[in-house]
């Protein structure tokens, strides 16, 4: 049985190791962390300071990357390294994640929406629009923002890509818990007990093997698995637990209808954390509203932009072209 530990103490215990976990070097060069061209100061409306990095040319077309639960800016290294030669790539640590402060607000859909709105205000010039990319909780962030600020969507976004994300019913649809979830849906209390308890995550070969079988696809490389595990382990245990407890109750059903720009949805056929049913539901909402650009399923687990970086990047290039055509049509 898991015992809840003092959150400040467990965070302090892991503090010396967390930055190193995000900056590890790999034989797979695309996973290595690049130096940002600019650090953009962003303070949320409740005073939390967020870590926001810009990569690439200052005058390039803008891509904004929103990471998921327990991750950080570095989660997007495969995309930052691939796109920052030509585009201005913006990536940020979600509240409490990475080096961003937790502030005073608890996790909620409104908090996700407000933080994202504050970030877009800071990184985009008046009248400038960006391609918005969200993975997992990052996709939920974009949906929450669109629900709370529908009037901002067409002024701030030129296109959207949502990857292995969800809108609701996260614990009851997951199949990530070995043996049990292979037979029955996971009850909410079990998700809270396993993921909502602030404990440090161990490393090592056994943990990587479990992660490969539950979070990735059977063909995932050693570097891909090590990279994903290291990023997740770098999150503060208290934040990982608090956000997990909030995600259990999160309900953004229908919010995607407010994404009134071309929106692409990508699912992973091996995704056990947020199975394809979530992505299909979001795609159906978008299709009914008339804004679904493409729905695709890649042979990956949950870490789609890592496990299938080449295919993911090809799709993001296509989304950028779609956004560019829309921007030109608007200008005319």
N, C-alpha and C positions, 0 to 999 in steps of 0.2 A: 504493500500500500504506500502511495506517495504521501509524504508529509510536507505541508507548506512551510517553507523556510522564510526567515526574515528577508524581505526583498532588498533592502539597502545592503545587507551583509552579503547576499549572494551576488549582487551587482558588483560590489567592491572586490569580491573574490575573483571575478572574471575580468575585471578592468584591465589588468596588465597584459592580457593576452588578446583582447578583442581587436585592437588595431592590426596586430600582426596576422591575424586570421584573414583580414580583408586584403592584405598586401602581399600575400604569398606569391611566389613565382612558379610558373609551370612550363613544361616543355611545349605545351600548346600555346603559342605566342599570343593568340587572340584573347586568352584568359587573363593576361597580365595587365596590371593597372597602369594606365597612361597618366601623364601629368596634365592637370586642367590648364586651359588657357586663361581662365578667369574664375575667381571665387566671388560669387554674387551674394551680398548680404541680404538676408530675408528674415524679417521678424514678423511673426504672426500677430493677429489682433489681440491675443492675450499675452504677448511678450516673449513667446518661445523663439529662440534663434535656431534657424534651420540651416543645415549644410547644403548649399546649392552650388554646383560646378557647371561651368560652360567649357566646352571643347570645340576646337575648330575655328574657322574664320568668323570674325565678328559680324561680317555682312552676309553670311550664308543663310540659306533657308533654315528655319528652325524646326528641330525635332525635340519634343519634351518626353522624357522617359520616366514613368512612375513605377517603382518597384513594389513587390509584394511583402506579405507578412514575414517578419524576421530577416529581411534582406537589407540592402544598402545600395548606395550609388554603384559600388563595384560589381554588383550583380549584373550590370549592363555592360561590362567590359567587352564582350564580343561585338556588341553594337557600337559602342563608343569607338573602338579601334577601327571598325569597318566604315563608319560614316563621318568621323570627325575630320577627315582630309578635305571634304567638300562642304559639309553642312555644319551649322552651329548646333551642337548637341547639348541639351540641358538635361542634367540628371540631379536628383536631390534625394536626401535621406528623409523618409517619412518621419513625422513627429516621434521622438523617442528612439528611433532607429539610428544605426551608425553613430554619427557625431551630432545629430540634431537633438535639441533639448526636448524634454517631455512637456514643459509648460504646466499650466494649471487645469487644462481641459481633459476630461476623460475621453476615451475612444468612443466615437459615434459617427454616423453617416454625416451629420452636420459638421463635425470637426474635420473629417476628410475633405468635405466640399470647401469649407472656409480656407483651410490650409492651401488647397490646390488653387483656389482663386487668388490668394495672396501671392503665391509663387508666380502664377501667370502674369499678374500685375507687375511683378518685379523684373521678369525676364523678357517681356514682350513690349515693344514700343507701341504707342497709340496707333491703332489701325493694323498692326502686325498680327498675322495668324501663324499657327504652328500645326504640324502633324503631332497628334497626341498618341502616345503608346503606353498601354498599361498592362502589366502582367499580374495575374492573381489579385491581391488586394489593391494593386495599382489600377487594375481595370475597374474594381469596385469604386475606387477614388474618383475616376472619371465619370462613372455612372452617377455617383452621389453628387458631384459637381453639376452635372447636367440636370439632375432633378431639382436641385436647389437654385441654380442660376441658369435657367434655360435661355434667358436673354443674352447670356455671354457666349453661348456655343458658337453661333455663326460669326461673331466678332473675334473670337480667340482661336477657333479651330478651323483648319482647312480640310482635315480628314482625321479619322481615328482608327487605331488598331487595338483590339482587345484580345489578349492572349491568355488561354487557360484560366479563365476567371469565372465568376458566379454572380448571382444577384440575391439568392436566398437559399434556405434549407441546406446550409453547408454541412453540418455534422451528420444529418440523416441520409445524405446522399453519398458521403465519402465511403470508400472501400480501402482506406489506407492502413487500418489496423489489421495486422496479420491474423489469419484464421477466423476471428470473429466477424470482421467485415466481409469476408468471403462468403458468409452464410446469411447474415442479417444486417440491416442498417444499424449504424452506431447511434445509441441514445445520446441525448445532449449531455446528461450527467457524466457519461464516460469521456466525451470529448473535453469537457471542462476539467475532469480529473487528470487526464493524460497531458493535455496541452495547456491548460490554464494554471498549472502549478509552476512557480518560479524556481526551476532547478537548472544548473549548468548542464549543457549537452556535452557528453564525452566525445572524443575522437577515436581514431584507430580503425584498423581493417574491418573489424566486426561491424562497427557503426556504418562505415562506408558500404559494406555489403548489404546491410538492411536498407540503407537509403537507396541503393541501386534498384533493389527489388520492389520497394514501395513508392519511391518518388520518381524514378527514371524508367527508361526502357531497357530491355535486355541487352541492347547493343551499345549502351552508353559507355564511353571510355573511362579509364581510371582517372584521368585529369578532370573530365567533366563532373564526375561524382565527387571527387575531392574538392573541387572548386565550389560546387553547390553546398556541400556540407560545411565547408569552412565559412562561407558567407553566413549561413544560418547560425552557426555556432558563435559568430561575432556579435549577435544581437544581445542586448541586455536581457537577462532572464526575466526580470520584472516586466519589461515591456512585452516580450514574447508572450508571457502569460496573460497580461491584462488585455492585450489585443485579441488573443485567442478567445478569451471569455466574451469579448464584445462581438466577435465575428459569429459566434454561436447564434446570436439574436438578430444579426443584421438582415434587413429585408429591403432590397432595392428593386423588387419586382416591378417591371414596367418602366423603370427609369431610363432604360436605353432608348425609349421612344423619343426622348428629348435630345438625343444626339442627331441633330438635324443637318448633318454633313455626311459624306460617304464614309461608312464605317465597316471595317473588316473584322471578322471574328475567327480566331484560330483555336482549335481544340487539340488535345493530345490523345491519341487512341489508347495509350497505356496509362493515362492519368488516373490515379486512384484517389488523390487528394480532392480534386475538383473534376469529377468525371465529365465526359462529353455532354451528358444531359444538361449541365449548366450552360455550356456554350450554345447548344442547340436552342435552349429556351430564349437566351438573349438574342440569337440570330432571328428567331421567329418574331420576337418583339420588334426588331429593327425592320424586318421584311414587311410586317403589317403596317408599320409607320412609313415605309417607303424609302428607308435610308440604308438598307443592307447593301454593301458593295460586293462583298464576297464572304462565303463561309467555307473554311477548309479544315481538314483534320490531318495532322502530321503524325508520323509513327513515333511519338515521344511520350514520356511521362509528363510530369507537371512542369519541368524546367525546359519548356519548349525552345526558348531562344538560346539555350546553352546546348541542349542535346541535338538540335537541328539548326545550328547557327546559320549555316549556308542557306538553307531553304527559308528560314525566317527572314534573313537579310534580303533575299530576293523578293520576298513578299513585301517587305517594308519599302524597298525601292519602287515596287509597283504602286504602293499606296501613295508614295511621294509624287509619282507621276499623275495619279488621279487627283491629288490635291492641287497640283500645279495647273491642271486643266480647269479645275473649278475656280481657282483664283483668277485665271485669265478670263474666264467667262464672266465673273463678277465685275472685273475691271472694265470689260466692254459694255 
